[in-house]
Amino acid sequence: MEVCCSAVCAVLQYGLKSVAKTSPGEFVRQVRQEASKIVWPSGRETMVTAVMVIIMTTLLGLFFFGTDTFFGWVVSMLLSLATGK
């Protein structure tokens, strides 16, 4: 455990000194440059994805409803056997 702590301390002590300092203006320039690389989906792609999400969540909801209903029935049957009703 002490080895890990000393290794982390060494990285923090010496590693932070080698980090290049960036001015706020340079940072904003880099952010704008990276933001210009973003490719937004088209309206059609967005609609197709939204419809697929709705379909899949509906199917999963029905599946889990059916599974829950089935296991609820199984548990009630087991409990009725255990109580003798």
C-alpha positions as CSV (number, residue, x, y, z in Angstrom):
1,M,0.0,0.0,0.0
2,E,2.8,2.4,0.8
3,V,4.4,1.7,-2.6
4,C,1.2,2.8,-4.4
5,C,0.9,5.9,-2.2
6,S,4.5,6.9,-2.9
7,A,4.1,6.3,-6.6
8,V,1.0,8.5,-6.7
9,C,2.8,11.2,-4.7
10,A,5.8,11.1,-7.1
11,V,3.4,11.5,-10.1
12,L,1.6,14.3,-8.5
13,Q,4.9,16.0,-7.4
14,Y,6.8,15.7,-10.7
15,G,4.0,15.1,-13.2
16,L,2.3,18.4,-12.5
17,K,5.5,20.4,-13.1
18,S,5.7,19.1,-16.7
19,V,2.1,20.1,-17.6
20,A,2.1,22.9,-20.1
21,K,0.3,26.1,-19.0
22,T,-2.4,27.3,-21.4
23,S,-3.6,30.9,-21.5
24,P,-7.3,31.5,-21.4
25,G,-7.3,32.8,-25.0
26,E,-5.5,29.7,-26.2
27,F,-8.0,27.5,-24.3
28,V,-11.0,29.3,-25.9
29,R,-9.3,28.9,-29.4
30,Q,-8.8,25.2,-28.8
31,V,-12.4,24.7,-27.6
32,R,-13.7,26.5,-30.7
33,Q,-11.5,24.3,-32.9
34,E,-12.8,21.1,-31.3
35,A,-16.4,22.3,-31.4
36,S,-16.1,22.9,-35.1
37,K,-15.4,19.2,-35.6
38,I,-18.8,18.2,-34.2
39,V,-21.1,16.5,-36.8
40,W,-24.7,17.0,-35.9
41,P,-27.3,14.4,-37.1
42,S,-29.8,15.4,-39.7
43,G,-33.5,15.8,-38.8
44,R,-34.3,12.5,-40.5
45,E,-31.6,10.7,-38.5
46,T,-33.0,12.2,-35.3
47,M,-36.6,11.1,-36.1
48,V,-35.5,7.6,-37.0
49,T,-33.5,7.3,-33.8
50,A,-36.4,8.7,-31.7
51,V,-38.9,6.2,-33.2
52,M,-36.5,3.3,-32.7
53,V,-36.1,4.3,-29.0
54,I,-39.9,4.5,-28.6
55,I,-40.4,1.1,-30.2
56,M,-37.6,-0.6,-28.2
57,T,-38.7,0.8,-24.9
58,T,-42.3,-0.3,-25.6
59,L,-41.2,-3.8,-26.4
60,L,-39.0,-4.0,-23.3
61,G,-41.8,-2.6,-21.2
62,L,-44.2,-5.3,-22.5
63,F,-41.5,-8.0,-22.0
64,F,-40.9,-7.0,-18.4
65,F,-44.6,-6.6,-17.7
66,G,-45.1,-10.1,-19.0
67,T,-42.2,-11.5,-17.0
68,D,-43.3,-9.8,-13.8
69,T,-46.9,-11.0,-14.3
70,F,-45.7,-14.6,-14.8
71,F,-43.4,-14.6,-11.8
72,G,-46.1,-13.0,-9.7
73,W,-48.4,-15.8,-10.7
74,V,-45.8,-18.4,-9.9
75,V,-45.1,-16.9,-6.5
76,S,-48.9,-16.7,-5.7
77,M,-49.3,-20.3,-6.7
78,L,-46.3,-21.4,-4.5
79,L,-47.7,-19.3,-1.5
80,S,-51.2,-20.9,-2.0
81,L,-49.6,-24.4,-1.9
82,A,-47.6,-23.5,1.2
83,T,-50.7,-22.1,3.0
84,G,-53.0,-24.9,1.8
85,K,-55.6,-22.6,0.4
